[in-house]
């Protein structure tokens, strides 16, 4: 059952994107890839510092959970898609999503399904880690847009 859920979290969310305006999705896809990069680094750091241990994963993934490549980037695109124009709303929505991830989804879903279990990090620590990524991702998108506009001027 856990394997099926991991596959769904990897592949399923990507099927949401065709229902959105493709030009806007493309506009934010680099932010999603940047999110994957940052969170992949944190998964590697988590392995070194034993923040959490992955109990069950897809066969081709070892130290990074499947939702890092499916659910996470799609949620990133959705938050940017709907809230990027208003920075305050963007940061509030991210804080709410990160709180749900850290205090509800992680302990009551991912741990119960044996995706991973926390070792040297609390759920509050996970929340702080998640929320710390948001400004970097937001600033990346701002920088990316400036680079795109500059490139179009040439």
ZAZA-625788 format. One record per residue (C-alpha): residue number from 1; x, y, z. Coordinates in Angstrom, 2 decimals. Layout:
N
[rec NUM; [X; Y; Z]]
...
This chain:
154
[rec 1; [0.00; 0.00; 0.00]]
[rec 2; [2.80; 2.42; 0.88]]
[rec 3; [4.46; 1.82; -2.49]]
[rec 4; [1.25; 2.71; -4.29]]
[rec 5; [0.90; 5.94; -2.32]]
[rec 6; [4.53; 6.85; -3.02]]
[rec 7; [3.97; 6.32; -6.75]]
[rec 8; [0.81; 8.45; -6.59]]
[rec 9; [2.70; 11.23; -4.79]]
[rec 10; [5.43; 11.08; -7.43]]
[rec 11; [3.32; 10.98; -10.58]]
[rec 12; [-0.24; 11.99; -9.67]]
[rec 13; [0.20; 15.69; -8.90]]
[rec 14; [1.70; 16.39; -12.34]]
[rec 15; [-1.69; 15.60; -13.90]]
[rec 16; [-3.12; 18.76; -12.30]]
[rec 17; [-0.96; 21.09; -14.39]]
[rec 18; [-2.66; 20.57; -17.79]]
[rec 19; [-5.82; 22.08; -16.30]]
[rec 20; [-4.01; 25.36; -15.63]]
[rec 21; [-3.01; 28.06; -18.09]]
[rec 22; [0.21; 26.65; -19.60]]
[rec 23; [1.90; 30.02; -20.07]]
[rec 24; [1.59; 30.79; -16.33]]
[rec 25; [2.69; 27.28; -15.36]]
[rec 26; [5.78; 27.65; -17.57]]
[rec 27; [6.45; 30.98; -15.89]]
[rec 28; [6.80; 29.26; -12.51]]
[rec 29; [8.33; 25.92; -13.52]]
[rec 30; [11.85; 27.12; -12.76]]
[rec 31; [10.79; 27.97; -9.20]]
[rec 32; [9.53; 24.40; -8.87]]
[rec 33; [12.86; 23.02; -10.09]]
[rec 34; [14.71; 25.35; -7.73]]
[rec 35; [12.52; 24.02; -4.92]]
[rec 36; [13.47; 20.46; -5.89]]
[rec 37; [17.14; 21.43; -5.81]]
[rec 38; [16.94; 23.07; -2.38]]
[rec 39; [14.85; 20.34; -0.79]]
[rec 40; [17.05; 17.62; -2.30]]
[rec 41; [20.01; 19.26; -0.59]]
[rec 42; [18.10; 19.31; 2.70]]
[rec 43; [17.21; 15.63; 2.32]]
[rec 44; [20.92; 14.90; 1.93]]
[rec 45; [21.79; 17.04; 4.95]]
[rec 46; [19.04; 15.26; 6.89]]
[rec 47; [20.72; 11.96; 6.12]]
[rec 48; [24.10; 13.19; 7.37]]
[rec 49; [22.70; 14.73; 10.57]]
[rec 50; [20.14; 11.98; 11.10]]
[rec 51; [17.22; 14.41; 11.21]]
[rec 52; [14.94; 11.69; 9.90]]
[rec 53; [15.28; 8.21; 8.47]]
[rec 54; [13.47; 7.01; 5.38]]
[rec 55; [11.70; 3.75; 6.15]]
[rec 56; [9.95; 3.08; 2.84]]
[rec 57; [10.69; 4.52; -0.56]]
[rec 58; [10.51; 3.80; -4.25]]
[rec 59; [13.17; 1.33; -5.41]]
[rec 60; [15.17; 3.89; -7.38]]
[rec 61; [15.22; 6.51; -4.61]]
[rec 62; [17.29; 6.09; -1.49]]
[rec 63; [17.66; 9.20; 0.65]]
[rec 64; [15.00; 11.47; -0.86]]
[rec 65; [11.30; 10.69; -0.67]]
[rec 66; [9.17; 10.43; -3.81]]
[rec 67; [6.94; 13.36; -2.86]]
[rec 68; [9.97; 15.63; -3.24]]
[rec 69; [9.75; 15.12; -7.02]]
[rec 70; [5.98; 15.04; -7.42]]
[rec 71; [3.77; 16.64; -4.82]]
[rec 72; [6.25; 19.28; -3.68]]
[rec 73; [7.07; 20.93; -7.04]]
[rec 74; [3.42; 20.86; -8.11]]
[rec 75; [2.31; 22.52; -4.86]]
[rec 76; [5.08; 25.08; -5.41]]
[rec 77; [3.73; 25.84; -8.88]]
[rec 78; [0.17; 26.10; -7.55]]
[rec 79; [1.12; 28.52; -4.77]]
[rec 80; [3.07; 30.68; -7.20]]
[rec 81; [0.28; 30.41; -9.79]]
[rec 82; [-2.39; 31.69; -7.43]]
[rec 83; [-0.56; 33.89; -4.92]]
[rec 84; [2.72; 35.21; -6.37]]
[rec 85; [1.27; 38.59; -7.33]]
[rec 86; [0.54; 39.37; -3.68]]
[rec 87; [3.66; 38.75; -1.57]]
[rec 88; [1.81; 38.90; 1.76]]
[rec 89; [-0.74; 36.29; 0.67]]
[rec 90; [2.06; 34.22; -0.84]]
[rec 91; [3.99; 34.07; 2.45]]
[rec 92; [0.87; 33.49; 4.56]]
[rec 93; [-0.32; 30.63; 2.33]]
[rec 94; [3.15; 29.10; 2.43]]
[rec 95; [3.24; 29.35; 6.23]]
[rec 96; [-0.13; 27.60; 6.46]]
[rec 97; [0.92; 24.86; 4.02]]
[rec 98; [4.24; 24.38; 5.83]]
[rec 99; [2.44; 24.16; 9.18]]
[rec 100; [0.06; 21.55; 7.78]]
[rec 101; [3.02; 19.63; 6.38]]
[rec 102; [5.05; 19.76; 9.60]]
[rec 103; [2.32; 19.29; 12.20]]
[rec 104; [-0.32; 17.18; 10.44]]
[rec 105; [0.88; 15.49; 7.24]]
[rec 106; [4.31; 14.50; 8.51]]
[rec 107; [3.36; 12.97; 11.89]]
[rec 108; [-0.11; 11.67; 11.07]]
[rec 109; [0.32; 10.54; 7.49]]
[rec 110; [3.93; 10.18; 6.36]]
[rec 111; [5.20; 8.72; 9.64]]
[rec 112; [2.16; 6.44; 10.00]]
[rec 113; [2.64; 5.21; 6.41]]
[rec 114; [6.31; 4.63; 7.25]]
[rec 115; [7.69; 7.00; 4.61]]
[rec 116; [10.12; 8.20; 7.27]]
[rec 117; [10.40; 8.82; 10.97]]
[rec 118; [11.87; 11.78; 12.80]]
[rec 119; [15.05; 11.20; 14.78]]
[rec 120; [17.06; 14.35; 15.58]]
[rec 121; [14.50; 16.89; 14.45]]
[rec 122; [11.14; 17.80; 15.91]]
[rec 123; [8.06; 18.69; 13.91]]
[rec 124; [8.65; 22.29; 14.91]]
[rec 125; [12.20; 22.04; 13.55]]
[rec 126; [10.75; 20.69; 10.31]]
[rec 127; [8.37; 23.65; 10.17]]
[rec 128; [11.26; 26.09; 10.64]]
[rec 129; [13.24; 24.29; 7.92]]
[rec 130; [10.30; 24.44; 5.50]]
[rec 131; [9.47; 28.06; 6.21]]
[rec 132; [13.14; 29.06; 5.81]]
[rec 133; [13.08; 27.90; 2.20]]
[rec 134; [10.19; 30.14; 1.17]]
[rec 135; [12.03; 33.49; 0.97]]
[rec 136; [14.86; 31.90; -1.03]]
[rec 137; [12.40; 30.41; -3.52]]
[rec 138; [10.44; 33.65; -3.76]]
[rec 139; [13.62; 35.71; -4.30]]
[rec 140; [14.77; 33.21; -6.90]]
[rec 141; [11.54; 33.75; -8.84]]
[rec 142; [11.94; 37.54; -8.63]]
[rec 143; [15.54; 37.23; -9.86]]
[rec 144; [14.48; 34.82; -12.62]]
[rec 145; [11.85; 37.24; -13.87]]
[rec 146; [14.36; 40.08; -14.01]]
[rec 147; [16.76; 37.89; -15.98]]
[rec 148; [13.99; 36.88; -18.38]]
[rec 149; [12.95; 40.50; -18.98]]
[rec 150; [16.58; 41.55; -19.48]]
[rec 151; [17.14; 38.71; -21.94]]
[rec 152; [14.02; 39.68; -23.89]]
[rec 153; [15.30; 43.25; -24.30]]
[rec 154; [18.28; 42.06; -26.33]]
